[in-house]
């Protein structure tokens, strides 16, 4: 998928300054969902756009941008979360891939909703939710990557049974098997050989890579 890349900052638990800087270097645009702009401002960054109902962003963060870069969407809260609003705006700007920071922590209900965004926008955006502990993405039928031997990963069904899962390069392999929330989950698997390959027959499967203090980056093939 080609197109612009973006860092999208939410109003959840702020990432470390170091992680924020790394993600900024890899992005062409910085978009903030409402109060996420406060995190960007605290770290010395001016976003390209602030989007949402604007009930959490500080007046200082808003004042740092031109008026047309502060986008008020649905102040009555009838058309989804600020996360949805900023992702819709990203699509309108031509963004096709984005890292989501500040989309975990603080509010577990928001985290659950944010995980569903990976599926909702899968046909328009390649997304990763990243914090200092984990990197989460939705597997699009097949993913191949290289990682450090011993790297901890988990395979988590998003919203129901996931069938026909086959893996290569993991300590506990699957051979056209199913994972079901609350029945059989793929928590705390381990990389034993490269490349790792995970294939999905049907359903929505999340790949969760433990960062372990900033490590844990995977390299897609």
Residue, then its C-alpha position, 0 to 999 in steps of 0.5 A: x500500500x503506497x501513500x502518505x504515512x502518519x503518526x496519529x496521537x491519541x489522548x491515552x497513556x503518553x508514550x515515552x519521549x524516545x518512542x515518540x521521537x522514533x515514530x515521528x521520524x518515520x512519519x510524513x504527517x502528525x495528526x492528533x486526536x483531540x487531547x493527543x495534541x497536548x502530548x505532542x506539544x509537551x514533547x516539542x512537536x506541532x502537529x499538522x492537524x488536530x481533529x475531534x470534538x476538541x473537549x480535551x485539547x488545551x488552548x495552548x495546543x490549539x493556538x499553536x496551529x492555524x485555524x484551518x488545521x484545527x478540525x472540529x468534528x461532531x461536538x455532540x459526540x454522535x458519530x464515533x470517538x475522536x480516534x474514528x474522527x482522526x482516522x477518517x481525516x487521515x484517509x481524506x488526506x491520502x494517508x494509507x499507513x499510520x502508527x497510533x500512539x497514545x491509544x492504550x492505557x488509562x481507559x480500558x473501554x477506549x482501548x477495546x474500541x481502539x482495537x476494533x479500529x484496526x478492523x474498521x479501517x483495514x480496507x483503507x489504512x495499514x495501522x499499528x497501535x504502539x506503546x512502550x510495551x507492545x506493537x499491535x497490528x491486524x494480520x491481513x491473511x498472511x504476514x512474514x517477518x524477521x525478529x530476534x530469536x526468543x522474541x515474545x509474540x501473541x496471537x489474539x482473536x479480535x472479535x470471534x473465532x479465527x480459523x485455519x491458522x498456520x504458523x512457521x518459526x514459532x515455538x508453539x506452532x499451529x497447523x490449520x487450527x483455530x483460536x477462540x477468545x476465552x477458549x483458546x488464545x495464542x498468548x506468549x508464543x516465542x520466535x525460534x526461527x526466521x522468517x516467521x510466517x503466520x497465515x489466517x484462513x478466516x477471521x480477524x487475528x491480532x499480532x501482538x509483539x512485546x517491545x520489552x523496553x523498546x526492543x522487539x521491532x519486527x522487519x516485514x518481508 
